[in-house]
Amino acid sequence: MSETVLTRRRFSWRRLPVVHQLRQSVGMQRGMLVGGLVLTAVFILVAIFAPLLAPYGWAQLREGLVPFGSLVAPEPGHPWGTTVGGYDVLSRVIWGAQTALAVIIVAVALSLPAGVALGLVSGYIGGWLDRVLVVICDAIYSFPSLLLAIVMAIAISGGQSSKWGGIFAAAIAITVVYIPQYFRVIRAETVRIKSEPFVEAAKVVGAPTRRIMFRHVLRNATRTLPLIFTLNSSEALLTLAALGFLGFGIEPSAAAEWGYDLNKALSDVTSGIWWTALFPGLAIVLAVLGITLVGESLNDLADPRLRGRRAVDSGAGDVAATSVVPGGNLDTAGVEQPGHDTSAGVEELR
């Protein structure tokens, strides 16, 4: 009994979403996935432990009665220098990770259920409701995403500069952009799945519509959502940075935001002051790169054609070594060499 339980636990551990894809990946694909996971983990840990890692507050201008000073070059007291407003760059970058993670979580938490529910109902019920929802989502999707986010941020924020007010304003603005993406994916999958034999069998036995939709259709239509989730997370971070850069984000006295810091550092770059723009920009690049690498790697591993690449690649060299080329050297092409097992490729392919 204990061995059976241990086997089940080991099997369930290996079948975890990220662990399973990591074991499937090989070569460059594995390197991309591992690199993306490391960058994403660092981003999340910095955001969670920002109060412990940041030497100062995001809006702190002095230590005791001594002000930090404006545009102070990197020094032991301020390893990444200070901004033109007198803020510590290192503290702003660390606290900015917390703001970015909060916006990503809120935006995805709002857009994912809404998009999935609308796509499921539209694809399964069809009719006039499907046509209306498709027209509305296509109309929203036709607008430039950044322009729509700016309009929504202006309409929602109403000039408020509180931390959570700005976070929710940016998240809701991003949510409006991402609902049509989830809607289109789930609707297409629902239209395909509802004609499958197991759905028809459920209808024949008299299963209620709600049970068919949520028990049979939804469970099979959401398999691609983790891929879209990771890619949309990186897009949400970029949209937040763009809103802050254009002046529609969160005020510096409410929360730290990388896009706003980049906006204020534009005039510093022309004066040879590099530290105010380098570190916030590098934080955006690394965070987006990490999440994007994870999403692209998961997208590649979801392709069934890539699952057997490990066996094909490992067996290709052995097949080439034992093949006979017409007119070639039969001593090296067709004769088994001492110490070389020609059955290795066959065993590997099996």
Secondary structure, DSSP 8 states (H G I E B T S, - for coil): -HHHHHHHHHHHHHTSHHHHHHHH--HHHHHHHHHHHHHHHHHHHHHHTHHHH-SS-TT--EETTEE--SS--SBTTBTT-B-TTS-BHHHHHHHHHHHHHHHHHHHHHHHHHHHHHHHHHHHHH-HHHHHHHHHHHHHHHHS-HHHHHHHHHHHHHTT---HHHHHHHHHHHHHHHHHHHHHHHHHHHHHHHTTSHHHHHHHHTT--HHHIIIIIIHHHH-TTHHHHHHHHHHHHHHHHHHHHHTT-S--TTT---HHHHHHHTHHHHTTT--HHHHHHHHHHHHHHHHHHHHHHHHHHHT-GGGTTHHHHHHHHHHHHHH---TTS-HHHHTS--TT--TTHHHHHH-
